[in-house]
Amino acid sequence: MEKLYKVVQGQTIEKDAFLAQLQALKYQEERSVEAPGEFAHRGAIVDIYPISYRAPIRIHFHFNTIESIRDFSPTDGKSLTAFEELFLLPVTGPFLKRSHRLRDQFETFEPLTELHDIRRGDYVVHFDYGVGKFLGSKMIEVTGTPKRHLAIEYADKEILYIPADAAVSLERYIGVGGRSPKLSKLNGKEWKRIKEKTRLALEGIARDMLKLQAKRHSKVGIIFKPNAEWEKEFAETFPFEETPDQLKAFQDVAKDMEGAKPMDRLICGDVGFGKTEVAIRAAFKAVINGKQVAFLAPTTILAEQHYVVLKRRMKAFAVRVELLSRFRSAKAQKTVVAQARTGAIDIVVGTHRLLSKDVAFKDLGLVVVDEEQRFGVKHKEKIKYFREMVDVLTLTATPIPRTLYISLMGVRDMSIINTPPKQRLPVSTEILEYDDHRVKQAIETELKRKGQVYFVHNRVQSIERVYHHLKKLLPDVTFGVAHGQMDPLQLEKVMTKFIDSKIDCLISTNIIESGLDIPNVNTILVNRADAFGLSDLYQLRGRVGRFQTERQAYAYFFVPKNWVMTQDAKKRFAAIERFSELGSGFKIAMEDLEIRGAGNILGAEQSGFIYEVGFDLYCRMLRKVVREQKAGMGAAAA
């Protein structure tokens, strides 16, 4: 009889040692488990499909402790039964044959590694063949030489093998509101008809876009002159080493500002990847050209943080920076407004208060907007007005789909910062049912290493009740409460104490979501995480893991016990787990586009076309039509 390997809830074992044990038992590592004899891991989760169990098993680690053992449905990930112990047989002899046989069924294809954003089971689009389902990759002998091919399943169970080195026309299908697409028939005329119908519709859209672009290009903006000596001296005050993507973004912005047309550039970069520094250098460039800068942030806390950083960076250059937000008294606000109008202030940092009717500038040259999607419709209209008058620079970690769309189309210029800072680690992410013991353990573990904690509870009405509950649970911990409805001076006082490490755990609403940078906070717990949007979850996770040296950070997203989540909530959680690596903001935005529905975001008229060809191909076809029409316009003018 084969020797059993036993795993027990509460057992202490290093995760790496456990994975090594699975390999010793001849389990095959995959990106996701689909058949007996496979295992997969991400963050604090290890999935195993034991050869003698009816369903795969999910093991949750908390540091080096096995916290829970549950089986789950391989189709929807739904948890079925909790176990106190798990018995694993080695995958050898008759079991190995059985395993292989079963696998054959599935501000037998191997997972594909080269195109790591496409996973087995994902819908894909090939420009020549249409919509199919990605099965994986396989070595196939061609003219005597083994060559890796991608396997795509089309209608009527037909499988197309594409050489991996010729997969440039293959992309992941992103559709409308999560609806599964209809698979295309190979060698049929339907796919050609769909492409042609889409192309004709795109010609009208391209014409409208080019008119808008021509209108924008016809305006003469501010031409900022370069000052290499001063700009170099200012850049040297940056305390960190620039990443290649940051340097490229600086160059893009400088070129825009020195050009004749008004700048409208989006800087898309992950949380903590250095977007703010790009904006700071743009602000400095504007000021040394004699222009004023408005620096917009969505929350009072973030505005305060930008103000402190800008003031520190500009101090040696005699640049005057002021703050306009609820953190300032009515008298102080009145003074700032008056001095902005006379030109006595160079840079005004503020919340939506900056967009009020009484705020005017003597000579505004640049508007920086941090996380535009966090502003309301009325405020966005004012920002839109700025775009026609001065240079605008927008910063975002997760662009909303409409912003992403118009940037991809070329109506708005975009720079992407994908390079993580040195020594930055991905945040270990867990999604689990709320449990007082787990909350207590997570907070105590962080405090033992002299760190601090965020506890996010996004309901002002019950936040005090949560404070008292946690205080009773952890009487030796110093808690503070922060939310947007607090008195500004009280909120500022709490935040200052937290930044100065006089508060161990900050209980707050999602006001901490955008841009807040406190490196000593490396654990975040989010209550009722199912009520947050995907970009919100991603931004909240980005508040931790910013320590100057390598330190593992943890994000715990809690849902109520025995809670039945919506399909969209399940998709959001699957995405936040799937895209856990550094630099995933852009991918999160694309995933959000699929969950929310491209048609809902971009208009019902385009919805049908996006559904039939997928968002990626739709964008690619539109870009092609735009290029063709531009070339035609140029030829006509000649």
DOTORSE-33989 format. One record per residue (C-alpha): residue in one letter; x negated, y, z. Coordinates in steps of 0.25 Angstrom, whole numbers, plus 2048, in hexadecimal, padded with zeros to 3 digits. Each point is the difference from the previous one (the first is absolute). Layout:
N
R;residuo;px;py;pz
R;A;X;Y;Z
...
//
This chain:
638
R;residuo;px;py;pz
R;M;800;800;800
R;E;7FB;80E;7FC
R;K;7FB;809;80C
R;L;80A;80B;804
R;Y;7FB;80F;802
R;K;809;807;80A
R;V;803;80F;801
R;V;807;805;80C
R;Q;808;80D;803
R;G;7F7;809;809
R;Q;7F3;7F8;7FC
R;T;7F4;809;7FF
R;I;7F8;7FE;7F3
R;E;7F9;809;7F7
R;K;808;802;7F3
R;D;7F3;7FD;7F7
R;A;7FD;7F4;808
R;F;80F;7FB;7FE
R;L;7FF;803;7F1
R;A;7F3;7F8;7FF
R;Q;807;7F4;807
R;L;80B;801;7F5
R;Q;7F5;7FF;7F5
R;A;7FA;7F4;808
R;L;80E;7F9;7FF
R;K;7FF;802;7F1
R;Y;80B;80B;7FF
R;Q;800;809;7F4
R;E;7FF;80F;802
R;E;80A;807;7F7
R;R;805;80E;7FF
R;S;80E;7FB;805
R;V;804;7F2;804
R;E;80A;7F9;7F7
R;A;7FD;7F1;802
R;P;7FB;7F7;80B
R;G;7F1;800;802
R;E;7FE;80F;7FE
R;F;7FD;80B;809
R;A;800;810;7FF
R;H;7FC;80B;809
R;R;801;80F;801
R;G;7FE;809;80C
R;A;805;7F9;80D
R;I;808;7F5;7F8
R;V;7FC;7F2;7FC
R;D;80A;7F8;7F7
R;I;7FE;7F1;7FF
R;Y;808;7F6;7F9
R;P;7FE;7F3;808
R;I;801;7F3;7F7
R;S;809;7FA;80B
R;Y;80A;80C;802
R;R;80D;804;7F9
R;A;7FC;80F;7FE
R;P;7F3;808;801
R;I;7FC;806;80E
R;R;7FC;80E;803
R;I;7F6;802;80C
R;H;7FF;80E;806
R;F;7F3;803;806
R;H;7FE;80B;80B
R;F;7F1;803;800
R;N;7FB;7F1;803
R;T;80D;7FB;806
R;I;80B;7F8;7F8
R;E;80C;808;804
R;S;80B;7F9;7F8
R;I;802;7F4;7F7
R;R;80C;800;7F7
R;D;804;7F9;7F3
R;F;806;809;7F5
R;S;807;7FF;7F3
R;P;7F6;800;7F4
R;T;80A;807;7F7
R;D;804;80C;809
R;G;7F6;800;80C
R;K;80C;7FE;80A
R;S;7FC;7FA;80D
R;L;807;7F3;804
R;T;7FB;7F9;80C
R;A;7F6;804;80B
R;F;7F6;7F5;805
R;E;7F7;7FF;80C
R;E;7F6;7F7;7F9
R;L;7FC;7FC;7F2
R;F;7FA;7F3;7FB
R;L;7F7;800;7F4
R;L;7FC;7F4;7F8
R;P;7F4;800;7F7
R;V;803;801;7F1
R;T;7F9;7F3;7FC
R;G;804;7F2;7FA
R;P;80E;7FF;7FC
R;F;804;80D;806
R;L;7F6;807;7F7
R;K;807;7F9;7F4
R;R;80D;804;805
R;S;7FC;80F;802
R;H;7FA;801;7F2
R;R;80D;7F9;7FA
R;L;809;80A;807
R;R;7F7;80C;7FC
R;D;801;7FC;7F2
R;Q;80F;804;801
R;F;7FC;80E;803
R;E;7E1;8BA;82D
R;T;808;743;7CB
R;F;7FB;80D;7FD
R;E;7F5;807;808
R;P;803;80E;806
R;L;7FB;80B;7F7
R;T;7F5;808;806
R;E;7FC;80A;7F6
R;L;80D;806;7FE
R;H;802;7FF;80F
R;D;80D;809;801
R;I;807;7F5;7F8
R;R;804;7F4;808
R;R;805;7F3;7FC
R;G;810;801;7FE
R;D;7FF;80F;7FD
R;Y;807;804;7F3
R;V;7F7;806;7F6
R;V;801;807;7F2
R;H;7F7;7FD;7F4
R;F;801;80B;7F5
R;D;801;7F5;7F5
R;Y;808;7F5;807
R;G;809;807;80A
R;V;805;7FD;80E
R;G;7FB;7F3;807
R;K;7FC;7FA;80D
R;F;7F2;7FF;804
R;L;7FC;7F2;804
R;G;7F1;801;803
R;S;7F4;7FD;7F8
R;K;7FA;7F3;7FB
R;M;7F3;7FC;7F9
R;I;803;7FB;7F2
R;E;7F6;7FA;7F6
R;V;7FF;808;7F3
R;T;7F7;7FB;7F5
R;G;7F9;7F8;80A
R;T;7FE;80C;80A
R;P;808;801;80D
R;K;806;80D;801
R;R;80A;807;80A
R;H;80E;802;7FB
R;L;80C;807;807
R;A;80D;7F8;800
R;I;80D;808;7FD
R;E;80D;7F9;801
R;Y;80B;806;7F6
R;A;80E;7FC;7FD
R;D;804;7F2;7FE
R;K;7F4;7FC;809
R;E;7F6;803;7F5
R;I;7F2;803;805
R;L;7F6;809;7F9
R;Y;7F1;7FF;803
R;I;7F8;80D;7FE
R;P;7F1;800;801
R;A;7FD;808;80D
R;D;7F6;809;7F8
R;A;80B;804;7F7
R;A;80A;804;80B
R;V;800;80F;7FE
R;S;80E;800;7FB
R;L;805;7F9;80C
R;E;806;808;80C
R;R;809;7FE;80C
R;Y;80F;802;7FD
R;I;805;80B;809
R;G;80F;802;7FD
R;V;80D;805;806
R;G;804;7FF;80E
R;G;7FA;7F2;802
R;R;808;7F9;7F5
R;S;7FA;7F4;7FA
R;P;7FE;802;7F1
R;K;804;7F8;7F4
R;L;7F5;7F7;7FB
R;S;7FC;803;7F1
R;K;801;7F5;7F6
R;L;7F3;7FC;7F9
R;N;800;802;7F1
R;G;80D;807;800
R;K;804;80D;7FB
R;E;807;806;80C
R;W;7F3;805;807
R;K;7FC;808;7F3
R;R;80E;806;800
R;I;7FF;804;80E
R;K;7F3;807;7FE
R;E;805;807;7F4
R;K;80D;805;807
R;T;7F7;805;80C
R;R;7F6;807;7F7
R;L;80C;808;7F9
R;A;805;804;80D
R;L;7F3;804;805
R;E;7FE;809;7F4
R;G;80B;80A;805
R;I;7FA;7FF;80F
R;A;7F2;803;7FA
R;R;805;80C;7F9
R;D;806;806;80C
R;M;7F4;7FE;808
R;L;7F7;806;7F6
R;K;809;80C;800
R;L;7FE;801;80F
R;Q;7F1;7FE;7FF
R;A;7FF;80B;7F5
R;K;808;80A;808
R;R;7F6;7FD;80C
R;H;7F4;801;7F7
R;S;805;80D;7FA
R;K;7FF;807;80D
R;V;7F2;807;803
R;G;7FC;7FD;80F
R;I;7F5;804;809
R;I;7F2;7FE;7FA
R;F;7F7;7FD;80C
R;K;7F1;802;7FE
R;P;7F6;7F6;804
R;N;7F6;804;80B
R;A;7F7;7F4;801
R;E;7F7;806;80B
R;W;80B;802;80A
R;E;808;7F4;7FC
R;K;7F4;7F7;802
R;E;7FD;807;80E
R;F;80E;7FD;804
R;A;800;7F2;7FB
R;E;7F4;7FD;809
R;T;808;804;80C
R;F;809;7F3;7FE
R;P;7FB;7F7;80B
R;F;802;7F3;7F8
R;E;7FA;7FA;7F3
R;E;80A;802;7F4
R;T;805;7F4;7F9
R;P;7FF;7FF;7F1
R;D;80F;802;7FF
R;Q;800;80C;809
R;L;7F5;806;7F7
R;K;808;7FE;7F3
R;A;80C;806;807
R;F;7F8;80C;803
R;Q;7FB;801;7F2
R;D;80F;7FF;7FB
R;V;805;80B;809
R;A;7F4;809;7FD
R;K;803;7FF;7F1
R;D;80F;802;801
R;M;7FD;80D;809
R;E;7F6;805;7F6
R;G;80A;7FE;7F4
R;A;80A;809;7FA
R;K;80D;7F8;803
R;P;806;800;80E
R;M;7FB;7F3;808
R;D;80A;7F6;804
R;R;7F8;7F4;805
R;L;803;7F4;809
R;I;7F5;7FA;808
R;C;805;7F2;803
R;G;7F7;7F9;80B
R;D;802;7F6;80B
R;V;802;805;80F
R;G;7F2;805;805
R;F;7F9;7FF;7F2
R;G;7FD;80F;800
R;K;80B;807;7F8
R;T;800;80C;80A
R;E;7F1;803;7FD
R;V;804;802;7F1
R;A;80A;80A;804
R;I;7F7;807;80A
R;R;7F5;802;7F5
R;A;80B;805;7F6
R;A;805;80A;80B
R;F;7F1;805;802
R;K;7FF;802;7F1
R;A;80D;808;7FF
R;V;7FB;809;80C
R;I;7F2;803;7FA
R;N;808;804;7F4
R;G;808;80B;808
R;K;80D;7F8;801
R;Q;808;7FB;80B
R;V;805;7F2;803
R;A;80C;7FA;806
R;F;7FE;7F2;806
R;L;80D;7F9;802
R;A;802;7F4;809
R;P;80D;7F8;804
R;T;7FF;800;80F
R;T;7FB;80A;80B
R;I;7F6;7F6;805
R;L;7FA;7FE;7F2
R;A;800;80F;7FE
R;E;7F9;802;80D
R;Q;7F5;7F6;7FC
R;H;7FE;806;7F2
R;Y;7FE;80D;807
R;V;7F6;7FC;80A
R;V;7F8;7F9;7F5
R;L;800;80B;7F6
R;K;7FD;80A;80B
R;R;7F4;7F8;804
R;R;7FB;7FE;7F1
R;M;802;80F;7FC
R;K;7FA;806;80D
R;A;7F2;802;7FA
R;F;805;807;7F4
R;A;809;80A;806
R;V;80D;7FB;7FA
R;R;80C;803;809
R;V;80A;7F5;802
R;E;80D;801;807
R;L;80B;7F7;804
R;L;80F;802;7FE
R;S;809;7F6;807
R;R;809;7FD;80C
R;F;7F3;7FF;808
R;R;7FF;80F;7FF
R;S;808;80A;808
R;A;80A;809;7F8
R;K;7F7;80B;802
R;A;7F3;7F9;7FB
R;Q;808;7FB;7F4
R;K;805;80E;7FD
R;T;7F1;805;800
R;V;7FB;7F5;7F7
R;V;80C;803;7F6
R;A;7FC;80F;800
R;Q;7F1;7FD;7FE
R;A;802;7F6;7F5
R;R;808;80B;7F8
R;T;7F4;80A;802
R;G;7F6;7F6;7FC
R;A;7F9;800;80E
R;I;801;7F1;801
R;D;7F9;7F7;7F5
R;I;807;7F2;804
R;V;80D;7FE;806
R;V;803;7F2;805
R;G;80F;7FD;803
R;T;80C;7F7;7FF
R;H;80C;803;7F8
R;R;800;80D;808
R;L;7F6;805;7F5
R;L;80B;7FF;7F6
R;S;80A;809;807
R;K;805;80D;7F9
R;D;7F8;809;809
R;V;7F2;7FA;7FD
R;A;7F9;807;7F4
R;F;7F1;801;7FC
R;K;7F8;80B;7FB
R;D;7F9;7F8;7F6
R;L;803;7F1;800
R;G;7F8;7F7;7F8
R;L;801;7F2;805
R;V;80B;7F8;807
R;V;7FC;7F2;806
R;V;80C;7F7;803
R;D;7FD;7F4;809
R;E;80A;7F5;7FF
R;E;80A;807;7F7
R;Q;80B;7F5;801
R;R;801;803;80F
R;F;806;80E;7FD
R;G;80F;802;7FD
R;V;807;804;7F3
R;K;800;80F;802
R;H;7F2;800;804
R;K;7FC;7F8;7F4
R;E;807;80B;7F7
R;K;7F7;80A;806
R;I;7F4;7F8;7FE
R;K;804;7FE;7F1
R;Y;801;80F;7FF
R;F;7F2;801;805
R;R;7FB;7F7;7F5
R;E;804;80A;7F5
R;M;7F8;80B;807
R;V;7F4;7FB;806
R;D;7F7;7F3;801
R;V;806;7F5;808
R;L;7F9;7F4;806
R;T;808;7F4;806
R;L;7FB;7F6;809
R;T;807;7F2;803
R;A;7FD;7F2;805
R;T;80C;7FA;7FA
R;P;806;809;7F5
R;I;80F;7FF;7FF
R;P;804;7F9;7F3
R;R;805;80C;7F9
R;T;7F2;807;803
R;L;7F9;7F3;7FC
R;Y;808;800;7F3
R;I;7FD;80E;7FB
R;S;7F2;7FE;804
R;L;7FE;7F4;7F8
R;M;807;806;7F4
R;G;7F6;80C;800
R;V;809;80B;804
R;R;7F9;801;80D
R;D;7F1;7FE;800
R;M;7FB;7F5;80A
R;S;7F3;7FC;807
R;I;800;7F3;808
R;I;7F7;7FE;80C
R;N;7FE;7F1;802
R;T;7F3;7FF;806
R;P;801;7FD;80F
R;P;7F6;807;80A
R;K;7F5;7F8;805
R;Q;802;7F6;80B
R;R;80F;801;7FF
R;L;808;7F3;803
R;P;80E;7FC;7FB
R;V;80A;801;80B
R;S;805;7F3;805
R;T;80F;800;7FE
R;E;80B;7F7;807
R;I;80F;800;7FE
R;L;807;7FA;80C
R;E;80C;800;809
R;Y;800;80A;80C
R;D;7FA;7FA;80C
R;D;7FC;807;80D
R;H;7F5;7F7;803
R;R;7FA;802;7F2
R;V;801;80F;802
R;K;7F9;800;80D
R;Q;7F5;7F7;7FB
R;A;7FD;809;7F4
R;I;7FF;80C;808
R;E;7F8;7FA;80B
R;T;7F6;7FA;7F5
R;E;7FE;80E;7FA
R;L;7FE;807;80D
R;K;7F6;7F6;804
R;R;7F7;805;7F5
R;K;802;80E;804
R;G;809;803;7F4
R;Q;80E;806;7FF
R;V;80E;7FC;7FB
R;Y;80B;805;7F8
R;F;80E;7FB;803
R;V;80A;805;7F6
R;H;80F;801;803
R;N;807;808;7F6
R;R;80C;804;808
R;V;800;80C;808
R;Q;80D;7FD;808
R;S;7F9;7F3;806
R;I;7F2;804;800
R;E;800;803;80F
R;R;806;7F3;803
R;V;7F5;7F9;7F9
R;Y;7F6;808;808
R;H;806;7FC;80D
R;H;800;7F1;7FB
R;L;7F2;800;7FC
R;K;7FB;807;80D
R;K;807;7F6;808
R;L;7FA;7F5;7F7
R;L;7F2;806;801
R;P;7FF;809;80D
R;D;7F1;802;7FF
R;V;801;806;7F2
R;T;801;80F;7FE
R;F;80B;802;7F6
R;G;804;80D;7F8
R;V;80D;803;7F8
R;A;7FF;808;7F3
R;H;80C;803;7F6
R;G;804;80C;7F6
R;Q;80B;805;809
R;M;7F7;803;80C
R;D;7FC;80E;804
R;P;7F4;804;7F7
R;L;7F7;804;80C
R;Q;804;7F3;807
R;L;7FD;7F8;7F3
R;E;7F3;806;7FE
R;K;7FC;7FE;80F
R;V;803;7F1;7FF
R;M;7F9;7FE;7F2
R;T;7F4;808;806
R;K;7FF;7F6;80C
R;F;801;7F4;7F7
R;I;7F5;805;7F7
R;D;7F8;803;80C
R;S;802;7F1;805
R;K;808;805;80C
R;I;80C;7F7;7FB
R;D;7FE;7F1;7FD
R;C;80C;7FE;7F8
R;L;808;80A;7F8
R;I;80F;7FC;7FF
R;S;805;808;7F4
R;T;809;801;7F4
R;N;7FB;7FF;7F2
R;I;7FA;80F;801
R;I;7F2;7F9;801
R;E;803;7FA;7F2
R;S;7F9;809;7F7
R;G;7F1;803;801
R;L;7FE;800;80F
R;D;7F1;7FC;802
R;I;7FC;7FB;80E
R;P;7F5;7F6;7FE
R;N;801;7FB;80F
R;V;80E;7FA;7FD
R;N;7FF;7F2;7FA
R;T;80D;7F9;804
R;I;80E;804;7FB
R;L;80D;7FA;804
R;V;80C;804;7F8
R;N;80E;7FD;806
R;R;80B;7FC;7F7
R;A;7F7;800;7F4
R;D;80B;7FB;7F7
R;A;806;80E;800
R;F;7F4;806;7F9
R;G;7FD;801;7F2
R;L;7F4;7FA;7F9
R;S;7F8;80C;7FF
R;D;803;804;80E
R;L;7FB;7F2;805
R;Y;7F4;802;7F8
R;Q;7FD;80E;805
R;L;802;7FC;80F
R;R;7F6;7F4;7FE
R;G;7F6;80B;7FB
R;R;800;807;80D
R;V;7F7;7F5;806
R;G;7F3;7FA;7FB
R;R;7F9;80E;7FE
R;F;7F5;7FD;80B
R;Q;7F2;805;7FB
R;T;7FA;7F3;802
R;E;805;7F2;7FD
R;R;80C;7FD;809
R;Q;80C;7F7;7FD
R;A;80D;807;801
R;Y;80E;7FA;802
R;A;80E;803;7FB
R;Y;80C;7F9;806
R;F;80D;802;7F9
R;F;80B;7FC;809
R;V;80F;7FC;7FC
R;P;80B;7FC;80A
R;K;801;7F2;804
R;N;809;7F7;7F8
R;W;802;80C;7F7
R;V;805;7FD;7F2
R;M;7F8;80A;7F6
R;T;805;805;7F3
R;Q;7F9;7FB;7F3
R;D;7FA;80E;7FE
R;A;7FA;7FF;80E
R;K;7FA;7F2;7FE
R;K;7FA;805;7F3
R;R;7FA;80C;807
R;F;7F9;7F7;80A
R;A;7FB;7F6;7F6
R;A;7FA;80C;7F9
R;I;7FA;806;80C
R;E;7F9;7F2;803
R;R;7FC;7FE;7F2
R;F;7FA;80D;7FE
R;S;7F7;800;80D
R;E;7F3;803;7F9
R;L;7FA;80E;800
R;G;804;809;7F5
R;S;80E;7FA;7FE
R;G;808;80D;800
R;F;802;801;7F1
R;K;804;7F1;800
R;I;80A;803;80B
R;A;806;80B;7F8
R;M;802;7F6;7F4
R;E;806;7F6;809
R;D;809;80B;806
R;L;804;803;7F2
R;E;805;7F2;7FE
R;I;807;7FE;80D
R;R;808;80E;7FF
R;G;802;7FE;7F1
R;A;7F9;808;7F5
R;G;80E;803;7FA
R;N;805;806;80C
R;I;7F4;809;801
R;L;7FE;804;7F2
R;G;80E;800;7FB
R;A;80B;7F6;7FB
R;E;7FD;803;7F2
R;Q;7F2;7FA;801
R;S;804;7F5;809
R;G;804;7F6;7F5
R;F;7F3;801;7F9
R;I;7F7;7FF;80C
R;Y;808;7F4;804
R;E;7FD;7F9;7F3
R;V;7F2;803;7FE
R;G;7FB;803;80E
R;F;7FB;80D;806
R;D;7F1;7FE;7FC
R;L;803;7FD;7F1
R;Y;80A;80B;800
R;C;7F6;80A;804
R;R;7F5;7FB;7F7
R;M;80A;801;7F4
R;L;804;80E;804
R;R;7F1;804;801
R;K;7FE;7FB;7F2
R;V;80C;807;7FA
R;V;7FC;80D;807
R;R;7F2;7FF;7F9
R;E;806;7FD;7F3
R;Q;809;80C;801
R;K;7F5;809;805
R;A;7F7;7FB;7F4
R;G;80C;804;7F6
R;M;802;80D;806
R;G;7F1;803;7FE
R;A;800;7FC;7F2
R;A;80D;808;7FD
R;A;7F9;80C;806
R;A;7F3;7FE;7F8
//
